[in-house]
Amino acid sequence: MSLKKKKIADLCIKSDASLLSALKQMDEIERKLLIVIEEAKFKGILSIGDLQRAILKNISLRSPVKKILRENVTIASDTDDFNKVKSLMINNRIEFMPVINSDGDLVDVNFWEEIFRENKDKGKSFIDNPVVIMAGGAGSRVRPFTDVIPKAMLPLGKKPIIRHIIDMFSKYGFHDYYITLNYKAEIIKNYLLVNDNDIKYNYIEEPKPLGTAGGLSFLKKSISTPFFVSYCDVIIDHDFTEILDFHKKKKNILTVIAVATSYKSPYGVINSDSKGNLISFEEKPQINLQVNAGLYVLDPGVLDFIPPDKTLDFSELIKIVKKNHKVGVFTIEEKSWTDIGDIDKDMKAQNLFQ
């Protein structure tokens, strides 16, 4: 099998495969789209966005992918002019384009990286929405490393965590950064003194530790557009413009980014009623969860809910905001997320970034 044929085969998934298997396949091949096949014929396109919408609608991850396929998808015909296909891919920012013949057979796939070899970022321009990185914490879970340097400066491969976070956002055109500081603040400031072309740094120095959200109170007069807030111990590789578009389209005041994950229970799970009667028993089930990724999109109005000079965590802030305003969830796949929350996770991340 040629390299390209294998590449195409890796993208294909049967229409009766589960949503969970589709998520895992996307993780394995590091793609956000799959080609759905039914009885050897092209059936449709499945995107990570389709999976996210299904999760939001509480559709079981065991459901078949054909249950959530969209009717209108962009594909090419084997009779289409090449320039037309190229234009469609540019205008729709499509990472690959299936080519279908009149019998409904998948005859080829045009890949972005083959047609446009110059840049994976697809020519994104600068984006004015700010990014806030919460880097004031003492990093007690990763001691003794943080006895010497702040958590945001822990090295992953050849770069500190904060540089990985900035590089991920900069890749998509974000250039305006606010860094909240407290513990060993000067180390972070001195590191970022190196001039970054087109990147602007603003520092918010907390007089005392204010939790994962409290330091945002100092931004009330500085930010007037929707903005990202990232913890300093998570690295996310996803198209942030897609997340921002979702936040605006849904008219959320706050959007929580979640990670779709699953694990196999090492035990049999029993459900019973209040009288001690068995309702169900399942041996070592696969449990599907959405966990907090440590990334949020906020409208400036959220800042009005944060009292000055008070300790506040995001879990508390979300509960307060949700009482009267719309809070949304944008779900990403697990492979896009690296969490350096404790020493064990830090060691795994080190292996990844080597």
VEXDREN-2710 file (C-alpha; in Angstrom, 1 decimal):
% VEXDREN-2710
k/r/px/py/pz
1/MET/0.0/0.0/0.0
2/SER/1.4/3.4/-1.0
3/LEU/1.9/6.1/1.7
4/LYS/-1.1/8.2/0.3
5/LYS/-3.4/5.2/0.2
6/LYS/-2.5/4.4/3.9
7/LYS/-3.1/8.0/4.8
8/ILE/-6.6/7.9/3.2
9/ALA/-7.4/4.5/4.8
10/ASP/-6.5/6.0/8.2
11/LEU/-9.1/8.7/7.6
12/CYS/-12.0/6.3/6.9
13/ILE/-14.5/5.1/9.5
14/LYS/-17.5/2.9/9.0
15/SER/-20.9/4.5/9.5
16/ASP/-21.8/2.0/12.3
17/ALA/-18.7/2.7/14.3
18/SER/-19.3/4.5/17.7
19/LEU/-18.7/8.1/18.4
20/LEU/-16.1/7.1/21.0
21/SER/-14.1/5.1/18.4
22/ALA/-14.3/8.1/16.1
23/LEU/-12.8/10.3/18.9
24/LYS/-10.0/7.8/19.5
25/GLN/-9.3/7.5/15.8
26/MET/-9.0/11.3/15.5
27/ASP/-6.6/11.2/18.4
28/GLU/-4.5/8.5/16.8
29/ILE/-4.1/10.1/13.4
30/GLU/-4.1/13.7/14.7
31/ARG/-6.9/14.9/12.4
32/LYS/-10.1/16.8/13.1
33/LEU/-12.1/15.2/10.3
34/LEU/-12.9/11.6/9.3
35/ILE/-14.5/10.2/6.1
36/VAL/-17.5/8.0/6.8
37/ILE/-18.0/4.9/4.6
38/GLU/-21.1/2.7/4.3
39/GLU/-21.0/-0.5/2.3
40/ALA/-17.8/0.7/0.5
41/LYS/-19.5/3.9/-0.6
42/PHE/-18.9/7.5/0.6
43/LYS/-21.5/8.4/3.3
44/GLY/-20.3/11.7/4.7
45/ILE/-17.8/13.7/6.7
46/LEU/-17.5/13.6/10.5
47/SER/-15.8/16.6/12.2
48/ILE/-14.6/17.1/15.7
49/GLY/-17.3/19.8/15.8
50/ASP/-20.0/17.2/15.0
51/LEU/-18.7/15.1/18.0
52/GLN/-18.7/18.2/20.3
53/ARG/-22.3/19.1/19.4
54/ALA/-23.4/15.5/20.0
55/ILE/-21.8/15.5/23.4
56/LEU/-23.5/18.8/24.3
57/LYS/-26.8/17.1/23.2
58/ASN/-26.1/14.2/25.6
59/ILE/-26.0/11.7/22.7
60/SER/-24.3/8.6/24.0
61/LEU/-20.7/8.1/22.8
62/ARG/-21.7/4.5/22.0
63/SER/-24.1/5.8/19.3
64/PRO/-23.1/5.1/15.7
65/VAL/-21.5/8.0/13.8
66/LYS/-24.2/7.8/11.1
67/LYS/-26.6/9.2/13.7
68/ILE/-25.0/12.6/13.8
69/LEU/-23.9/13.1/10.2
70/ARG/-24.7/16.4/8.5
71/GLU/-26.5/16.5/5.2
72/ASN/-24.5/19.4/3.7
73/VAL/-20.8/18.8/3.5
74/THR/-18.2/20.2/1.1
75/ILE/-16.7/17.6/-1.2
76/ALA/-15.2/17.5/-4.7
77/SER/-16.3/15.6/-7.7
78/ASP/-13.7/13.8/-9.9
79/THR/-14.8/16.1/-12.7
80/ASP/-14.1/19.3/-10.8
81/ASP/-11.4/21.7/-12.0
82/PHE/-8.3/21.6/-9.7
83/ASN/-8.4/25.4/-9.1
84/LYS/-12.0/25.2/-8.0
85/VAL/-11.1/22.5/-5.4
86/LYS/-8.1/24.6/-4.2
87/SER/-10.4/27.7/-3.8
88/LEU/-13.0/25.7/-1.8
89/MET/-10.3/24.5/0.5
90/ILE/-8.9/28.0/1.1
91/ASN/-12.3/29.6/1.6
92/ASN/-13.5/26.9/4.0
93/ARG/-10.2/26.2/5.7
94/ILE/-10.6/22.5/5.0
95/GLU/-7.7/20.2/6.0
96/PHE/-8.6/17.7/3.3
97/MET/-11.1/17.3/0.5
98/PRO/-12.6/13.9/-0.5
99/VAL/-13.0/13.4/-4.2
100/ILE/-16.2/11.4/-5.1
101/ASN/-17.2/9.9/-8.5
102/SER/-20.7/9.6/-9.9
103/ASP/-21.1/6.2/-8.4
104/GLY/-20.5/7.5/-4.9
105/ASP/-17.0/6.0/-4.6
106/LEU/-14.2/7.7/-2.8
107/VAL/-11.5/8.0/-5.6
108/ASP/-9.0/10.4/-4.0
109/VAL/-8.4/12.9/-1.2
110/ASN/-6.7/16.3/-1.6
111/PHE/-4.7/17.1/1.4
112/TRP/-4.0/20.7/2.5
113/GLU/-0.3/20.0/3.2
114/GLU/0.1/18.6/-0.3
115/ILE/-1.5/21.4/-2.2
116/PHE/-0.3/24.3/0.1
117/ARG/3.1/23.1/1.4
118/GLU/4.1/26.4/2.8
119/ASN/2.2/26.9/6.1
120/LYS/0.0/24.8/8.3
121/ASP/-1.6/27.9/9.9
122/LYS/-3.6/28.7/6.7
123/GLY/-2.7/32.3/6.7
124/LYS/-4.4/33.5/9.8
125/SER/-4.1/37.2/10.5
126/PHE/-3.6/38.9/13.9
127/ILE/-6.5/38.6/16.4
128/ASP/-7.2/41.4/18.9
129/ASN/-8.9/39.2/21.5
130/PRO/-6.6/39.0/24.6
131/VAL/-5.2/35.9/26.2
132/VAL/-4.8/35.9/30.0
133/ILE/-2.4/33.4/31.6
134/MET/-2.9/32.8/35.3
135/ALA/0.7/32.3/36.5
136/GLY/0.6/33.6/40.1
137/GLY/0.2/30.2/41.9
138/ALA/2.9/28.6/44.0
139/GLY/2.7/25.2/42.3
140/SER/2.6/23.2/45.5
141/ARG/1.7/20.0/43.7
142/VAL/4.9/20.0/41.7
143/ARG/7.3/20.7/44.6
144/PRO/10.3/20.5/45.0
145/PHE/10.7/21.9/41.5
146/THR/8.6/25.0/42.3
147/ASP/10.8/25.7/45.4
148/VAL/13.3/27.0/42.8
149/ILE/11.2/28.3/39.9
150/PRO/7.5/29.2/39.4
151/LYS/5.3/26.5/37.8
152/ALA/4.9/28.5/34.6
153/MET/8.7/28.3/34.1
154/LEU/9.0/24.5/34.5
155/PRO/10.8/23.2/31.4
156/LEU/9.0/20.9/28.9
157/GLY/11.6/19.8/26.4
158/LYS/13.6/22.9/25.5
159/LYS/11.0/25.5/26.5
160/PRO/9.2/26.5/29.7
161/ILE/5.4/25.8/29.9
162/ILE/4.5/29.4/29.5
163/ARG/6.4/29.6/26.2
164/HIS/4.5/26.5/24.9
165/ILE/1.2/28.2/25.8
166/ILE/2.1/31.5/24.1
167/ASP/3.4/29.7/21.1
168/MET/0.1/27.7/20.7
169/PHE/-2.0/30.9/20.8
170/SER/0.5/32.9/18.6
171/LYS/0.2/30.2/15.9
172/TYR/-3.4/31.3/15.5
173/GLY/-2.8/35.0/15.5
174/PHE/-3.2/36.0/19.1
175/HIS/-0.7/38.6/20.1
176/ASP/-2.0/40.5/23.2
177/TYR/-1.2/38.7/26.5
178/TYR/-2.0/39.5/30.2
179/ILE/0.1/37.5/32.7
180/THR/-1.1/37.4/36.3
181/LEU/1.8/37.1/38.7
182/ASN/2.5/36.6/42.4
183/TYR/4.9/33.7/43.3
184/LYS/8.5/34.4/42.0
185/ALA/7.1/36.9/39.6
186/GLU/10.4/38.4/38.6
187/ILE/11.6/35.1/37.1
188/ILE/8.7/35.1/34.6
189/LYS/9.0/38.8/33.8
190/ASN/12.8/38.5/33.2
191/TYR/12.2/35.5/30.9
192/LEU/9.6/37.4/28.8
193/LEU/11.9/40.5/28.6
194/VAL/13.2/38.9/25.4
195/ASN/11.6/40.8/22.5
196/ASP/8.9/38.9/20.7
197/ASN/7.9/40.3/17.3
198/ASP/4.3/41.5/17.3
199/ILE/3.6/40.2/20.8
200/LYS/2.5/42.5/23.7
201/TYR/2.9/41.5/27.3
202/ASN/0.9/43.1/30.2
203/TYR/1.6/42.1/33.8
204/ILE/-1.0/42.0/36.6
205/GLU/0.8/41.5/40.0
206/GLU/-1.5/40.2/42.6
207/PRO/-0.6/41.5/46.1
208/LYS/-1.5/38.1/47.5
209/PRO/-2.6/34.8/46.0
210/LEU/-6.2/35.3/44.7
211/GLY/-7.1/31.8/43.5
212/THR/-7.6/30.7/39.9
213/ALA/-10.0/33.6/39.0
214/GLY/-9.5/36.4/41.6
215/GLY/-6.7/38.1/39.8
216/LEU/-9.0/38.9/36.9
217/SER/-10.6/41.7/38.9
218/PHE/-7.6/43.9/37.9
219/LEU/-8.6/43.7/34.3
220/LYS/-11.9/45.5/34.5
221/LYS/-10.6/48.7/32.9
222/SER/-8.3/47.0/30.4
223/ILE/-10.3/44.5/28.4
224/SER/-13.4/45.3/26.2
225/THR/-13.7/42.2/24.0
226/PRO/-14.1/38.4/24.7
227/PHE/-10.9/36.9/26.0
228/PHE/-9.2/33.6/26.8
229/VAL/-8.1/32.6/30.3
230/SER/-5.6/29.8/30.6
231/TYR/-4.1/28.1/33.6
232/CYS/-0.3/28.0/33.4
233/ASP/-0.1/24.3/33.8
234/VAL/-2.1/23.2/30.7
235/ILE/-1.1/23.2/27.0
236/ILE/-3.9/22.9/24.4
237/ASP/-3.3/22.3/20.7
238/HIS/-6.6/23.3/19.1
239/ASP/-7.8/26.0/16.7
240/PHE/-8.6/28.8/19.2
241/THR/-10.4/30.8/16.6
242/GLU/-12.9/27.9/16.3
243/ILE/-13.5/28.1/20.1
244/LEU/-13.9/31.9/20.0
245/ASP/-16.4/31.6/17.1
246/PHE/-18.4/29.0/19.1
247/HIS/-18.4/31.3/22.1
248/LYS/-19.7/34.2/20.1
249/LYS/-22.2/32.2/18.0
250/LYS/-23.8/30.7/21.1
251/LYS/-23.9/34.1/22.8
252/ASN/-22.3/32.7/26.0
253/ILE/-21.1/35.1/28.6
254/LEU/-18.6/32.3/29.7
255/THR/-17.5/29.2/27.8
256/VAL/-15.7/26.3/29.6
257/ILE/-13.4/24.2/27.5
258/ALA/-13.8/20.6/28.4
259/VAL/-11.8/17.4/27.5
260/ALA/-13.7/14.3/26.4
261/THR/-12.1/11.4/28.1
262/SER/-12.9/7.9/29.2
263/TYR/-11.5/5.2/31.4
264/LYS/-12.3/1.5/32.1
265/SER/-13.5/0.9/35.6
266/PRO/-11.4/-1.8/37.4
267/TYR/-14.6/-2.9/39.2
268/GLY/-18.1/-4.1/38.4
269/VAL/-20.6/-1.2/38.8
270/ILE/-23.9/-1.9/40.6
271/ASN/-27.0/0.3/40.6
272/SER/-29.6/-0.3/43.3
273/ASP/-32.7/1.4/44.5
274/SER/-33.4/2.8/48.0
275/LYS/-34.9/-0.5/49.1
276/GLY/-31.7/-2.5/48.3
277/ASN/-33.1/-4.0/45.1
278/LEU/-30.6/-4.5/42.2
279/ILE/-31.4/-2.3/39.2
280/SER/-28.4/-3.2/37.0
281/PHE/-24.9/-4.7/37.1
282/GLU/-22.2/-3.9/34.6
283/GLU/-18.8/-5.6/34.7
284/LYS/-15.9/-3.1/34.4
285/PRO/-17.8/-0.5/32.2
286/GLN/-16.2/2.1/30.1
287/ILE/-17.0/5.4/31.8
288/ASN/-17.1/8.6/29.6
289/LEU/-16.4/12.0/31.2
290/GLN/-15.9/15.6/30.3
291/VAL/-13.2/17.2/32.5
292/ASN/-12.2/20.8/32.9
293/ALA/-9.3/21.6/30.5
294/GLY/-8.2/24.7/32.5
295/LEU/-9.1/27.1/29.6
296/TYR/-12.1/29.5/29.3
297/VAL/-13.5/32.2/27.1
298/LEU/-15.0/35.2/29.0
299/ASP/-17.0/38.2/27.9
300/PRO/-15.8/41.4/29.7
301/GLY/-19.1/41.4/31.7
302/VAL/-17.9/38.4/33.7
303/LEU/-15.4/40.7/35.4
304/ASP/-18.2/42.5/37.1
305/PHE/-18.8/39.3/39.2
306/ILE/-15.3/39.2/40.6
307/PRO/-14.9/41.2/43.8
308/PRO/-11.6/43.2/44.2
309/ASP/-8.8/41.8/46.3
310/LYS/-10.8/38.6/47.2
311/THR/-9.7/35.0/46.6
312/LEU/-12.0/33.3/44.0
313/ASP/-11.6/30.1/42.1
314/PHE/-13.2/29.5/38.7
315/SER/-15.5/26.8/40.0
316/GLU/-17.1/29.4/42.3
317/LEU/-17.2/32.1/39.6
318/ILE/-19.0/29.7/37.2
319/LYS/-21.7/29.0/39.8
320/ILE/-22.2/32.7/40.4
321/VAL/-22.4/33.6/36.7
322/LYS/-24.6/30.6/35.7
323/LYS/-27.4/31.8/38.0
324/ASN/-28.5/34.5/35.5
325/HIS/-26.4/34.1/32.4
326/LYS/-25.6/31.6/29.7
327/VAL/-22.5/29.4/30.3
328/GLY/-21.5/27.1/27.5
329/VAL/-19.1/24.1/27.0
330/PHE/-16.8/23.5/24.1
331/THR/-15.3/20.0/24.1
332/ILE/-11.9/19.0/22.7
333/GLU/-10.3/15.6/22.2
334/GLU/-8.0/14.3/24.9
335/LYS/-4.9/14.2/22.7
336/SER/-5.1/18.0/22.2
337/TRP/-4.6/18.6/26.0
338/THR/-1.5/18.3/28.1
339/ASP/-1.9/18.8/31.8
340/ILE/1.1/19.3/34.1
341/GLY/-0.9/19.2/37.4
342/ASP/1.3/17.1/39.5
343/ILE/4.7/15.3/39.4
344/ASP/3.4/12.2/37.7
345/LYS/1.7/14.2/35.0
346/ASP/4.8/16.4/34.6
347/MET/6.9/13.3/34.0
348/LYS/4.5/12.1/31.3
349/ALA/4.5/15.6/29.7
350/GLN/8.3/15.6/29.7
351/ASN/8.3/12.3/27.7
352/LEU/5.8/13.8/25.2
353/PHE/7.7/17.0/24.6
354/GLN/11.1/15.3/24.3
END
